[in-house]
Amino acid sequence: MSTPAYSYSPESRLEIITSGACQYRKDIDGLRALAIVPVVLFHAGLPGFTGGYIGVDVFFVISGFLITSMIQGEIKEGRFSLRNFYERRSRRIFPALFTLLAVCTMAAALLLYPEDYQRYARSLIAATLFLSSYLFNRESGYFDGGAEEKPLLHTWSLSVEELFYVFFPMLLAIAWRLRGERWAKVLQIAALISFSASVLVMQLEVSSNSAFYLAQYRAWEFLIGALLALNTAAPSVDGRRANLFITAGLLMILGPVVSYSEKTPFPGVAALLPCLGAALIIRFGQQATSVTRWLLMNKISVFFGRISYSLYLWHWPLLVFFAHWAGTKPSGLAILGLLTV
């Protein structure tokens, strides 16, 4: 299980604020399930999911779309407040996260050796301050063997998320004031700079910790979703064409799940495929019919999408603490039992 912990957007509900109304997107819940299941199975070491880690990129796109949709509506109506925005984010993220940290700390005190416990304490402080991405960037590579010994490694993405939540609303508000309805141009430039920087860093160092962990090299993934939310004037298509676009999006996500591996240079250019696949599904998901509609909106997919944040928070520490307790990586029935828990 010498694999990195990947995480995703912690949005627990999917609300798009447009002209004061809330619209639930069941298809986005289905997309979240499509992201979380491969990530969990990848961490569990199941064959066939060697690229399951791309789920984190899908979640970043979703997060950018949802947050921008909410902020955009409030800015246009003149009721946007940073204070209210941060309060809503705190209510969604903190309760589940700090419950996890409390339980993990008790388990760490019982199961970890002193040296391991010291490392855990550092990661606990970093996770509490949402600085995990910076800590793990200094400690090890995302595919290094030591990853399986860090119960809180997966909190790196929450660090990236929080930086996005802190700075992006201000960027969006400034862009609106300066450019009015042309604020998408500002975000396009920011996305291009972030993506280019990520590719450049990966060219200089194929297995770059910085490109993987740090927010400036991940920002373009959020901004793809943000630009999608701002493109409200995009014309609709009929159900048949929508299904073709959705099918392409599914293949762009599932293809990397089964074909990428620890040897794939990532993120960089390799992350572009699943991100664009997620964008296609978000853009056309509401118009899905027949098979694609069922894939995205069946009860099982929606269920896993709705619990994806808590599911991800808990599954990685369970796998890590089991390995510390048993002295070996889980396999077979042990994996099934842990994932069921």
N, C-alpha and C positions, 0 to 999 in steps of 0.2 A: 504493500500500500504506500509505496514511495511516491505519492502524488500530492499536488497542492490542494488546498481547500479553496473552493470557489464559492462566491456568494452572489447576491443579486439585489434588486430593488426591494425594500421592505414595505412597499405600499400594501396595506391590508385590505383596502377596498378600491374599487375602480370607479371613480366618479369624474366625469368631465363637465366642467362648469361652462356653460354657454348661455349667455343672456339670462343668468340667474337660475337656470334649470340644471338638474342633475340627470345624466344619462348613463345607465349601467351598460358596460360592454362585456357581455358574456364571452365573446370570442377572444378577448384579451385574457380573461381567466384561463381559457383553453390554451392560449399561447404560453402563458406562464407555466402551465402543467407540462407543456412540451419542452420547456427549458429545465424545470426542476428535476423531473424524473431522470433524464440522462446524467445530470450532475450528481445526483445521489448514487446512481448505479455505477458511475465512474469512480466515485470515492470508495464504493464498496468493492471495487476491483472486478466487477462482472465482465466477462468477455463480450466484445461487440460494442463497448461504449468507451473506447480509448480516447475519443475526442469529446466526451460528454462535458468537459469543462467549458465548452463554448456557451453553455447556458448562461454564464455570468454576463456575457456580452448581450445576449438577448434581453436579459433583465435590465441592463443599462439603457437600451433603446426604449423599452417600455416605460421606464422611469422618466426619461426625458420627455416622452410624449404626454404622459399623464400630468406631470408637474406643469409643463408649459400650457397645456389645455386649461388647467385650473387658473394659473396666474394670468393668462391672456384674457380670459373672460372678466376677471376681477379688475384688471388694469383698464380695460375698455369701458367698464361701468363706473370707474372712479372709486372703487371700494377696496383696492388692494392695500394690504397692510403687512409689512414685514413681521411685525409682532404676532399677528394672527397666523401668518404662514408658519412661523417657527413653532408656535404653540401646537398647531395641528400636526406638524411633523413629529414633535416630541411625543404627543399622545399616541401616535401610531407606532413609533419605534421603541421608545424607552421601556414600557412595561414588560414586553416579552424579552427584550435584550437583557435587562438587569435581573430578571428572574433567572435567565440562563446563567448569567455571570455568578449569581449567588450559589446556585446548585453546583456549577463547575468548580467554584472555589472550595466548597466542602469536599467534593470528590477528589480534587487535587491534594488537599491536606491529608487525605486518607491513603492515596494511591501513589503519589509521586515521591521520588527520592529528593533529598534536600537540594541538590544542584538543579534537578528538573523543576522543583517547586520555585526556586529563585527565578528561573526563566519564565515560569508561568506567571509569577507576580509581576514581572515587567510587562508581559503581554496583557495582564489584567488592567494595569494602569493605562496602557496605551489604548486598550479597547474602551475603557471608560471615558477617555478623553477624545476618542475617535481619531487616534493617531496610529492605529495599527499598521496602516500601509507603510508608514515611514519606518516603524520598528522592523517589520519583516523584510523591507527592502534592504536594510543593513545586515540582517542576520543570515539569510540564505536565499538560494534560488528557488523558484516555485516548483521545480521538479526534483529538488534535492531530497535525499533519503530522510533528513531530519524533519521534514514536513509532517510525517505521521506521528511525531511525538508532541506536537503543539496543539492542545485542545482548542485554542482560540484563534488559530491561523485564519479561519474563514471570516473573521471580523475585519479583515483588511478591506473588504469591499464596502463595509459600512462606513469606514473612514473615507473612502472615495465618495460615497453617496453624500455624506455630511458636508464635505467640501463643495459638492455640487449644490446642495440645498442652501448653503451659506452665501455663495457668490453668485449663482445663476439668477436668482430673483432680482438682485441689484443690477446685473448686466441687462436683464430683460427690461427692467424699468427705465434704465438709462437709454437703451436702444429705442424704446418707445418715445421718449422725450425728444431724442435727437433726430430720429428718422420717421417717426409716425408709423404708418402702415408698412413702411419699407424696412422695418426692423429685422426682417429675415436676412437681409444683406449682411448685417453685422454678425449674425450667427453663422452664416455661410463662411465668412472670412475666418471666424474663430475655429470652426470645424476643420477647415482646410489647414490652418496653422497647426492645430493639434494632431491631425492625422499625419501631416508631413513630418512633424517632429517625431512621432512614434515610428514611422518608417525609417527615418534617418538614424535614430538610436538603434533600431534593430539591425540596420546595415553595419553600424560600427561594432555592435556586440550582439550576436544572434540570440543568445540566452540572456538578454538584459533584464535584470531585476527592476530597474527603474521603469522601463517601458511597460512592465507587467503591473507593478504595484502603484505607481504614482499617478495622481489625478490628472495632471496636465497632459499625459499621454493617453488617457482614457476619455477625456472630455468629448472628443469627436463622436463617440458612441452615444452619449446622452444627446448630443446636438443633432444627430440624425433623427431621433425621436422628436426633438423640439421643433425642427424644421418641418417635420411631417404634421405636427399640430398646427403650425402657423399657416400651412398651405390649405386654408379652408375653402379656397376657390377652385380646388381641383375638381374636374368634372367626374360625374359618376359613370359607371359602366354597367352593362347588363350582367345577369347572373353567370352566364357562360364564360364571359371574359374574366369576371371576378374570380371564378373557380380556377381558371388557368393561372392567374397571377398568384393566387393562394397556394396552388399546387407547386408552383415554382418556388415560392417562399418556404414551403415545407421541405422541399428537396435541398434548398440552400442551407437549411438548418440541420436536417437529418444526415445529409451527405458528410459534413465535417464531423458529426457525432461518431460515425463509423469509420471514417477515413483518417482523421487527424490522430495524432498520438503525442507522446512526450517528446518525440524528436521533431515535431512540427514547430518551426520558428513562430512564436506567438507572444503578443498579439500582432501588431503590425498589419501587413496586407492580409494575412490569413484570417484576421478577425472581421474583415470587411464582408465576406460572404454571409456568415450568419446574421450580421447586423442588417444587411440589406434584405435578407430573407424575412427577418422580423418586421422590418418596415413594410414590406409588401403585405404581410398578413394583417398588420394593424390598419393599413390603408384600405384594404378590400374585405376585411373580415366580416363586416356587417352585411355585406352583400352576398355572402356565401350561400350556396344552395346545395341540396343533395348530400353527397359524400363529404365534401369539405366542411359543410355546415355541421354535420354530425361529428366529424373529427374534432372540431374546435369547441362545440357546444354541448356534447353529451354530458351526462351527469357526473361521470367519473372524472373527466378532464376538468370540468368546472370545480369539482370538489378539491382536487389536488392543486388547482390554481389558487383557490381561496385560502388554503392552508399553507401555501408554499413558503411564506416567510418563517413561520414557526417550524415547519418541517425541516427547512434548511438550518435554522439555528441549532436544532437539537441533534441532527443525524451525525454531523462530524465529531462533536465531542464524545458521543456514544461510541463511535468506532475507535477513537483514540484512547479513551479510558479503558475500553475492553482490552485493547492491546497491552496497556500497562498492567492491568489486573491479571490477564492470562499469560502474559509473557510471550504472546504470539499474535499474529494478525488473525482477525476473524475470518472464517471460511464456512461454506456450506450452510448448515442450519443456524450457526451463530450469526451469520450475516442476515439471514431471513428474520431471526428473532430480534436483532437490533433494529432493523428497518421497520419491523412491525411496531416495536416500542416507540 
